[in-house]
Amino acid sequence: MYFLSKKLLLSCALILTGCGSLYGQVTYFADILGHGFKQATIVQPSDYEGSVTCTVIKKQTPETSDKAVLYVHGFNDYFFQEEMAERFIQEGYNFYAVDLRKYGRSYLANQKFNNVRDLSEYFADIDTVLHIIQNEGSDKILLSGHSTGGLAVSLYAAERTGKEMFDAILLNSPFFDLNVKSVLKKTAIPVIVKRAEKHPETTINAGLSPLYGESLHKDAHGEWSYNLGWKPHNAPPVNFGWIRAIHVGQLRLSEGLQIDKPVLVLHSAKSIDEKKWSDVMFTGDAVLNVEEIAKQAQNIVGQYSIQAIQGGMHDLILSRKPVREEVYSTIFNWAKRNVK
C-alpha cells in the first residue's frame, strides 16, 4: 500500500515538476506528521538505481518571517523531530527539512535504503530545497546537518563557496570520522575502498548496536515516536560504495575544508560503548567518537565554534529534556549573532 501511494505521488510529481527541474511553485500535501506539517515530492534525475526523488517537509511561522532553517538528517534516519521544528518556529524560523534520496519518505522500491556512492549526490537535493526556501520568501537561512548529514552539509558548503544560498551552518554530531579501531582504518578500510571501485554493491554489516535505537524509541526505552521501517534499531547493511563515499568525504575534510560562512559544531562531551542496556545510554554518544569530531572539526578553514554538550546523546536534540534545553539555548544564542 505504501509503495502504491508513493507511485501515485511520483506520477503526480512528474507531471507537476517536469521531471524534477522545479525551483518555483511546489504543490504540497499534508505530511504524515500532521500538526500542520506539509510535504512535497521532488523528482530528481535518475541514477545508477533508476528513479530518484527527495522530499521537502515544511511548517511555517504564524507570522511572516524572512528566516528559515533547513534540516538534513543522518544515516538510517529521516525527519521526524517535531519538537525541534516547533522550537525553531517559536524563534521565528520557517522550518524546512529534507528526506534525502533513498531515505524515509523519499525511498522508492527500486532502491537500496541509504545507498550512495559519492556524498555529492546529495548536493542536488540540498540545492533544490534551498531554492524552494528562497522562492517561498526566506532569505536568511540556517543550514543544519546531523551525523552523516553534517558531513554532507560541510562538503556541500565548501563546494558552494561564493554561491551560498545560506548564511550559517549548524552541525549536530557530524560524522567526521569512522568510529572504528585504528588498525581497521589502516588495513580493512583501504581494501574496501579499493574494491568499491568495481564492486560498490557488495554489502557489509554497518556495525551499529541496536541499543542506540532502543534508547530513542518510545516502544523500547526512549520517548520518541517514529517509523521503525525507516529508522530501524538494526541498521541495514551498507555497501562498499557507501563506505568509500564516507571515506572520501572525511579525507577531504582532513585536508582542510574552506567554508566561508559561520559554523557551529556541537557534539556530546563523551562517547559510550555499552554492550547491554543500561541508563548510561542516555548520557553520551553511542555512535561516534566525540574526540575525533572535535579534532576533525578543526580542519574547517573559516569561522567556526566547537562546543561539547554534557550528557548529550548522538542526536543531541533527542537527548533527555534538560540536556536538549541546553542544546537549544546554545543554538539560538549563536544563531542570533550569525543568522542576520
N, C-alpha and C positions, 0 to 999 in steps of 0.2 A: 504493500500500500504506500509506503514511504517513497519507494523508487518510482511508483506511478505518479505521485504528486510532484516529485522532482522533475520527472519527464515533462509533465504538463507545464510546470513553471519554466523549464528550459525552452520549450517550444514558444511560449509567450515572450520570453526574454529575447529570443532570436528575432522575432517579429518587431519587438519594440526597440531593440538596440542596434539592429543592422549588424548582427554577428559580433557585438561587443565593442563597437567603435564609439560608444556613448560616453560623453563627458557632460552632456547637458541635462535635459529633462529625464528624470528617473521615475518609474512607476513603482510605488511601494505597496506592500501588502502587510497585514498585521503579522507581527512576529510571534514565534512560538512562546516567547516570554510573556506576552500580554502586557498589561500595565502601560500601554501607550507606546511600546517599542514597535518599530516598523522595520521591514527588511525588503531588499531588492536583490534579485539575482542578476549578476553581470556576466555576460558571456565573453570569454577571452579567446584568443586564437588557440586552436588545438595544439597539443604537444605529442610527445612520444607515446602517450597512452590514449590519445584521442581527444574527445570533448573536454573542455575545461571551463569552469565557472569560478567566480568568487562571489561573496555575499556581503553587502553592506547592511549594517544594522544601525539604527539611529533612534534617538529620543532627544527632542529639542527643549530648550528652556521655555518656561511660560511666557517670559518677556523676550522681546527681540534682543539677540546678542550677536556680536561680531566675533566672539571667541568660540573655539571648538577644540576638542581633543579627539584624536584617532588612536584607538587601542588595537594593538596587534598581539595576538595570543601566542602561546608557546607550542612545543611538541606534545602530541597526544592530548590535544586541547581544542577549545573553541570558546567563543564569547558566551558567558552565562552570568557574569558577575554584576547582577543588578545593583547591589549596594554601591559598588564603585561608580557605576553610571550615575546614580542618584546623587552621590556626593559631588561629582563634577558638575552636575546640573545645578545643585544648590550654590555652587561657586560661580555660576554664570557661564558655564561652558555648554554649548551644544555637544551632546555626546554621540560619537560615532565609533563603531567597531567594524573590523573586517574578519570574516571567517575566510582564511586563505584557501586557495585551491587545494582540494583533496583533504580538507578538514571539515568537520562539523556540518553546517548547513550546505557547504559547497561540495561535499563528497558526491561523486557520481559512480554508478555501478561499474563503469569501465576502468575504474582507478584503484590503485593500492592506497590505503589510508596513509597520509603523511608523506607520500613519496615526493622526492625532489632530487635532482642531480646537480643543481647549482643554486645557491640561495638567491641569485639574481632573478630566478624565475618568479620570485615574489614581488619584484620591483613593479611589474605591470599592475598587480593588484593594489599595491600601495599608491602608485601614481593615479590609478583610476579613482580611488576613493578620495584622495586629496583634491583632485579636480572637482569631484562632486561636492565636496565640502565648500570649496571656494565658490562654486556656481550657486550654492544654496545660501550664500551670504556671509560666510565666516572668513575673515582674512587674517585672524590671529590664531595660529594653530599650534597645539602641542602634540607632537608625535610620540606615542608611548609604545614600548615593546616589552614583553615578558619572556624571559628564558630564550628559547630559540628565536622568538620574535624580536627579542632585544638584540641578538646578534645580527639578524636580518636588517633591522632598522638602522643599526650602526653602519653596516656596509652600504645600505641604501643612501644614508645621509652623506657619506663620503663620495659616493658616485654622483650625487646630485649637487655637488659644490658649485655655487654660482647660479643654480637653477632651483633653489629650495622653494618648496611650497609649504614650509613650516617654519616656525620661529624658535622652537626649542625642542629638546628631546629628553624623555623620561625613560630610564631603563630599570626595570624591576627584575632583579636577579638574572642579568643577561648571561647567556650560555657562551661565556668567553673562553672556556677550556673544557676539554673532555675529562670527566671525573673518573679516570682510570689510573691504575698504577703506572709509574713512570716507565717500568720495564716494558709494559704493553704499548705505551706510546712510542717507544723506540723500536719495538720488534713487530708486534701484530698490526698496528695501525698503518705503517708504511706498506706492508704487504697487502692489506685490504684496499688501501687507496690505489695501489698499482693495479690490482686485479679489477677494480671498479671501472677501469678504462674500457675493458672488453666485456665484463660481466657485472654491470651495475645492478641487475635484478637479483643477484644471489643474496639470500637473506641470512640474518644473524639475530639472535636474541638481543633485545635492547638493553638487557641487564638491569632494568629498573625494578626495584622492590615494590610490590603491591601495597606496602604499608603506607606510602605517601598518599595514594588514593583513598585508602581507608581512613586516613587522618582528616580527609576533607569531606567525604560524602556523608550525608545525614543517616543513611541506612547502615553505616558502619560506626565510626567513632566521631565523625565530623558534624558540621552544622549546615552544610551547603547541599542544595538540590541541583542536580544536573543529569544529563543524558549519559548513562554509562555505556551506551553503544558508541558514542562519540568520544568519550573520555573514560575508557575502562581502567580499572585498577591495574590490570596486567596489560601494559602497552604492547601493541602488536610488534612482531619482529621488524627491524629496519633492514634495508638492503645496503649493499656495498656503495651504491651510488649516493645514498643519504650520508653515510659516514664520510665519503670523500667530500661531499658538499660542505659539511660541517668543518672538516679538517682544513679545507682550502680557505673557508671564511675566517677561521680562527688564526690561520697562518698569516693572512693578510692583516688582521688586527695586530698580531705580534710584531709586524714590520713597521707599524705606525699608521694610524688612520686619521687623516685630516678631516675634521668636522668643524665647520665654521659657525655653528650655532651652539648656544649653551647646552650642556649635557649634565643631567643629574643621574648618577648611578647609585642605586640602592641595593643593598644585599643584607642578608642575615648576619648577625655577629658571630655565628658559629655553624659549622656543618655537623651533622649527626649521621650515624651509621648503625641504626638499630637492626637486630636480626629477628626480633619478635616484638609484638605490640607492647608498647608502654606509653605513658603520657609524655615521655621525652620527645615523642614525635611532634608535639605541639611547640617545641622550644627552639628548633633550628631548621636549617636547610637539609632535607633528606635526599636531595637530588644532585646538587653541585658543590664544588669545593669553594667556599667563600673567600678563602685566602687567594686563590687563583683569580677569582672575579676581580678582587681589588687590585691585584698585581697587574693583570692584563688590561684593566681599565686605564692604567697609567700610560698605555700606548696610544690613547686618544691624543691627537695633536690639536689643541684648541682649548677652549674654556670649559672645564669640567669640574664637577664636585662629586666625591665619593663618600657615602655615608653608610655605616653599619647600623642595623636595627636590632637592638637587644630583643631576643625572644621571637624574632621573625621566622616564619616558615618559608619554604621555597617561593611560593607565590605570596608575597608579603601582604597583599590586600585580602588574603584568605586566612591570615593569622588570627589568633584569639583577639577579641574585641579591643582590649586595652592597647595591644601592640598595633593593630591596624589604625587605631586613632592617632597614634604617634606617626604612622606612615602617612596618613592623610595630612596631618599638620605639617610634616616635613615637605610634602609635595606642594601644598598650596602656598606655604610661605616662600618657597623657592620660585614657584610659578608667578607670584605677584611681582617678582623682580625681573623675570625673564620672558614672560609672555605678554608683550605690550607693543 
